[in-house]
Amino acid sequence: MAEKKRYWLKLGKDFLESKYIKIIKNMTNGTDYILFYLALMLESVETVGHLRFTDLVAYNEEMLSSLTDTNVDTVRMAVKIFTELGIIRILEDGTIFIPDVPRLTGKESDSAERVRAFREREKQAKIECNVTCNGDVTNCNDNKEEQEEKQEDKNKEEQRIETPAITQAKTLAMLLLSESRKHDEKLRIGKDKETIKSWAVDIEKLIRIDQREYSIVEQVIRWCKEDGNFWIPNILSGKKLRDKFPTLVSQMGSKPASKQQFSETRERYSLDIDKYDKL
């Protein structure tokens, strides 16, 4: 049974003072637009910022109105404003993509929550021990530390609190492997877990250290794996993708991404993300 996961948005306390939100807030019905935008972000938090009803059906204005309990006229005007400001993008197949969501998403599994709760209890027990043990404080502390170390070792594999960059890197690593297998179906067959784990390390650095946006990395992966592209046999790892990324972006230029749409990523790989969550 797949472990339950919790997702959240890490909004800064200055969220309402950011330039785009301030512009929207001062419009007529601006507050309604902001609430609608937050609703869209929350709805897409589990799908890495992609919002779509099904593989075959994209959300229309009436469906978004029903989904978020927002007046349809407000939805219509808000979508127009958001698109013009660039805080949402409507992809070719109608999928709504919210660029800020991958960057702001946090994630925690049930096991991670249990480990965190255990450490809090142990911390509290240590404080109480320091108060009541008097002359035996040192022995008491040593026992508590030993128990904590044992429990930490026991739960080492269970603990999994992921940063947004790690979550995104796993998704992109799976995408790179899948796109590569379209040209070599036997590529690293039977080694999916170690491949995803290894490739995700470098892709996470590409996002976190090199400050490359998730959506741009995704587009570059799809572009370099299009039929006839020189880079098809040359980008076969996360390290190679990171090393050659500036060149890939430069050569891709203003060319559009492959006709395979961004929305495919989460819909297709959501089960895989859970499968590899213990990596």
C-alpha positions as CSV (number, residue, x, y, z in Angstrom):
1,M,0.0,0.0,0.0
2,A,1.4,3.4,-1.0
3,E,2.3,5.6,1.9
4,K,0.2,8.7,2.3
5,K,1.9,12.0,1.6
6,R,1.1,15.5,2.6
7,Y,1.9,18.5,0.4
8,W,1.8,22.2,1.3
9,L,2.7,25.6,-0.2
10,K,5.5,27.5,1.4
11,L,4.2,31.1,1.0
12,G,6.4,33.8,2.4
13,K,4.8,36.3,4.8
14,D,5.3,39.0,2.1
15,F,3.3,37.0,-0.5
16,L,0.6,39.7,-0.6
17,E,3.2,42.3,-1.1
18,S,4.9,40.7,-4.2
19,K,4.6,42.9,-7.2
20,Y,2.1,40.7,-9.2
21,I,-0.1,40.1,-6.2
22,K,-0.1,43.8,-5.3
23,I,-1.2,44.7,-8.9
24,I,-4.0,42.2,-8.7
25,K,-5.0,43.2,-5.2
26,N,-5.6,46.8,-6.3
27,M,-7.9,45.8,-9.2
28,T,-11.7,45.7,-9.0
29,N,-12.5,42.3,-7.5
30,G,-8.8,41.8,-6.8
31,T,-9.3,39.9,-3.6
32,D,-11.5,37.4,-5.4
33,Y,-8.8,37.0,-8.1
34,I,-6.2,36.3,-5.4
35,L,-8.3,33.7,-3.7
36,F,-8.9,32.0,-7.0
37,Y,-5.2,32.0,-7.8
38,L,-4.5,30.4,-4.4
39,A,-7.2,27.8,-5.1
40,L,-5.5,26.9,-8.4
41,M,-2.1,26.6,-6.7
42,L,-3.5,24.2,-4.0
43,E,-5.3,22.1,-6.6
44,S,-2.1,21.6,-8.6
45,V,0.3,21.1,-5.6
46,E,0.3,17.3,-6.1
47,T,0.9,17.5,-9.9
48,V,4.0,19.8,-9.8
49,G,2.0,22.9,-10.9
50,H,0.1,21.2,-13.8
51,L,-3.7,21.4,-13.6
52,R,-5.8,19.2,-15.9
53,F,-9.1,17.3,-15.4
54,T,-8.0,14.1,-17.2
55,D,-5.6,13.0,-19.9
56,L,-8.2,13.7,-22.5
57,V,-10.0,16.7,-21.0
58,A,-8.6,20.0,-20.0
59,Y,-10.4,22.3,-17.5
60,N,-12.6,25.0,-19.1
61,E,-13.9,28.1,-17.3
62,E,-17.1,26.5,-16.1
63,M,-15.2,23.5,-14.7
64,L,-12.7,25.8,-12.9
65,S,-15.6,27.8,-11.5
66,S,-17.1,24.6,-10.0
67,L,-13.8,23.3,-8.8
68,T,-12.9,26.4,-6.9
69,D,-16.4,27.7,-6.0
70,T,-15.7,30.9,-7.9
71,N,-18.1,32.9,-10.0
72,V,-17.5,32.0,-13.7
73,D,-17.2,35.7,-14.7
74,T,-14.5,36.1,-12.1
75,V,-12.8,33.0,-13.4
76,R,-12.9,34.2,-17.0
77,M,-11.4,37.6,-16.1
78,A,-8.8,36.1,-13.6
79,V,-7.5,33.6,-16.1
80,K,-7.0,36.5,-18.7
81,I,-5.2,38.6,-16.1
82,F,-3.0,35.8,-14.8
83,T,-2.0,34.8,-18.3
84,E,-1.1,38.3,-19.3
85,L,1.0,38.7,-16.1
86,G,2.7,35.3,-16.7
87,I,1.8,33.8,-13.4
88,I,-0.1,31.0,-15.2
89,R,0.5,29.5,-18.6
90,I,-2.0,27.7,-20.8
91,L,-0.2,25.0,-22.7
92,E,-1.0,23.8,-26.2
93,D,-3.2,21.0,-25.0
94,G,-5.1,23.3,-22.6
95,T,-3.2,22.3,-19.5
96,I,-2.8,25.1,-16.9
97,F,0.7,25.4,-15.6
98,I,1.5,27.5,-12.6
99,P,5.3,28.2,-12.6
100,D,5.6,29.1,-8.9
101,V,4.0,25.9,-7.6
102,P,7.1,23.5,-8.1
103,R,9.3,26.1,-6.3
104,L,6.9,26.5,-3.4
105,T,5.8,22.9,-2.8
106,G,6.8,21.0,0.3
107,K,6.2,17.3,0.9
108,E,6.3,15.0,3.8
109,S,5.4,11.3,4.2
110,D,3.7,9.6,7.1
111,S,6.9,8.0,8.2
112,A,8.7,11.3,8.3
113,E,6.0,12.8,10.4
114,R,6.3,9.8,12.8
115,V,10.1,10.3,13.1
116,R,9.7,14.0,13.7
117,A,7.1,13.4,16.4
118,F,9.4,10.8,18.0
119,R,12.2,13.3,18.2
120,E,10.0,15.9,19.8
121,R,8.9,13.4,22.4
122,E,12.5,12.4,23.1
123,K,13.5,16.0,23.4
124,Q,10.8,16.7,25.9
125,A,11.7,13.5,27.8
126,K,15.3,14.7,28.0
127,I,14.2,18.1,29.4
128,E,12.1,16.3,32.1
129,C,15.0,14.0,32.9
130,N,17.4,16.9,33.4
131,V,14.9,18.4,35.9
132,T,14.2,15.2,37.9
133,C,17.3,13.1,37.7
134,N,19.5,15.4,39.8
135,G,22.7,13.5,40.5
136,D,22.0,10.9,37.8
137,V,21.5,13.5,35.0
138,T,24.5,12.4,33.1
139,N,23.5,8.7,33.0
140,C,19.9,9.7,32.2
141,N,21.1,11.8,29.3
142,D,23.3,9.0,28.0
143,N,20.5,6.6,28.1
144,K,18.2,8.9,26.2
145,E,20.8,9.7,23.6
146,E,21.4,5.9,23.1
147,Q,17.6,5.3,22.7
148,E,17.4,8.2,20.2
149,E,20.3,6.9,18.1
150,K,18.7,3.4,18.0
151,Q,15.4,4.8,17.0
152,E,17.0,7.0,14.4
153,D,18.8,4.0,12.8
154,K,15.5,2.1,12.8
155,N,13.7,4.8,11.0
156,K,16.5,5.9,8.8
157,E,15.0,4.4,5.6
158,E,11.5,5.5,6.6
159,Q,12.4,9.2,7.0
160,R,11.7,11.1,3.8
161,I,11.2,14.9,4.0
162,E,11.7,16.2,0.5
163,T,12.6,19.6,-0.7
164,P,10.7,20.8,-3.8
165,A,14.0,20.5,-5.8
166,I,14.3,16.8,-4.9
167,T,10.6,16.1,-5.9
168,Q,11.1,17.9,-9.2
169,A,14.4,16.2,-9.9
170,K,12.8,12.7,-9.5
171,T,10.1,13.6,-11.9
172,L,12.5,15.0,-14.5
173,A,14.9,12.0,-14.1
174,M,12.0,9.7,-14.9
175,L,11.0,11.9,-17.8
176,L,14.6,11.8,-19.2
177,L,14.7,8.0,-18.9
178,S,11.3,7.6,-20.6
179,E,12.2,9.9,-23.4
180,S,15.5,8.2,-23.9
181,R,13.8,4.8,-24.1
182,K,11.7,6.0,-27.0
183,H,15.0,5.7,-29.0
184,D,16.5,2.7,-27.2
185,E,13.8,0.6,-25.5
186,K,16.4,-1.5,-23.7
187,L,18.3,1.4,-22.1
188,R,19.1,0.5,-18.5
189,I,16.3,-2.1,-18.4
190,G,16.0,-3.6,-14.9
191,K,17.9,-0.7,-13.4
192,D,15.2,1.9,-13.0
193,K,15.7,2.5,-9.3
194,E,19.4,3.1,-9.4
195,T,19.1,5.1,-12.6
196,I,16.4,7.5,-11.2
197,K,18.4,7.9,-8.0
198,S,21.6,8.7,-9.8
199,W,20.2,11.0,-12.4
200,A,18.1,12.9,-9.9
201,V,21.2,13.9,-7.9
202,D,22.6,16.0,-10.7
203,I,19.2,17.3,-11.8
204,E,18.5,18.5,-8.3
205,K,21.7,20.4,-8.4
206,L,20.7,21.8,-11.8
207,I,17.5,23.2,-10.2
208,R,18.8,24.2,-6.7
209,I,22.4,25.3,-7.4
210,D,22.2,26.4,-11.1
211,Q,18.8,28.0,-10.5
212,R,17.2,26.5,-13.6
213,E,13.4,26.5,-13.6
214,Y,11.6,23.2,-13.6
215,S,9.5,24.0,-16.7
216,I,12.6,25.0,-18.7
217,V,14.5,21.8,-17.7
218,E,11.4,19.8,-18.8
219,Q,11.2,21.6,-22.1
220,V,14.9,21.0,-22.8
221,I,14.6,17.3,-22.1
222,R,11.7,16.9,-24.5
223,W,13.4,19.0,-27.1
224,C,16.7,17.1,-27.1
225,K,14.9,13.8,-27.4
226,E,12.8,14.8,-30.5
227,D,13.4,12.6,-33.5
228,G,16.4,13.6,-35.5
229,N,18.0,15.7,-32.7
230,F,21.8,15.5,-32.5
231,W,21.6,15.2,-28.7
232,I,19.4,12.0,-28.5
233,P,22.4,9.6,-27.9
234,N,24.5,12.2,-26.1
235,I,22.2,13.1,-23.1
236,L,21.8,9.8,-21.3
237,S,22.3,10.9,-17.6
238,G,21.5,13.6,-15.2
239,K,25.2,14.6,-15.1
240,K,25.4,15.0,-18.9
241,L,22.1,17.0,-18.9
242,R,23.5,19.4,-16.3
243,D,27.0,19.7,-18.0
244,K,25.5,20.5,-21.4
245,F,22.5,22.5,-20.2
246,P,23.7,25.9,-21.2
247,T,24.5,24.6,-24.7
248,L,21.1,22.8,-25.0
249,V,19.3,26.0,-24.0
250,S,21.2,28.0,-26.5
251,Q,20.6,25.6,-29.3
252,M,17.0,25.2,-28.5
253,G,16.6,28.9,-28.8
254,S,13.0,29.9,-29.5
255,K,12.0,26.5,-30.8
256,P,8.8,25.2,-29.1
257,A,8.9,22.0,-27.0
258,S,7.9,18.7,-28.5
259,K,4.2,18.2,-29.2
260,Q,4.2,15.8,-26.2
261,Q,2.8,18.1,-23.6
262,F,4.0,19.2,-20.2
263,S,0.8,17.8,-18.6
264,E,2.0,14.3,-19.4
265,T,4.7,14.5,-16.8
266,R,2.7,14.2,-13.6
267,E,-0.2,12.2,-15.0
268,R,2.2,9.6,-16.4
269,Y,4.7,9.5,-13.6
270,S,2.7,10.1,-10.4
271,L,2.7,6.4,-9.5
272,D,6.4,6.2,-10.3
273,I,7.1,9.1,-8.0
274,D,5.5,7.2,-5.1
275,K,7.3,4.0,-6.2
276,Y,10.7,5.6,-5.9
277,D,9.9,7.7,-2.9
278,K,12.1,5.5,-0.7
279,L,15.2,6.1,-2.8
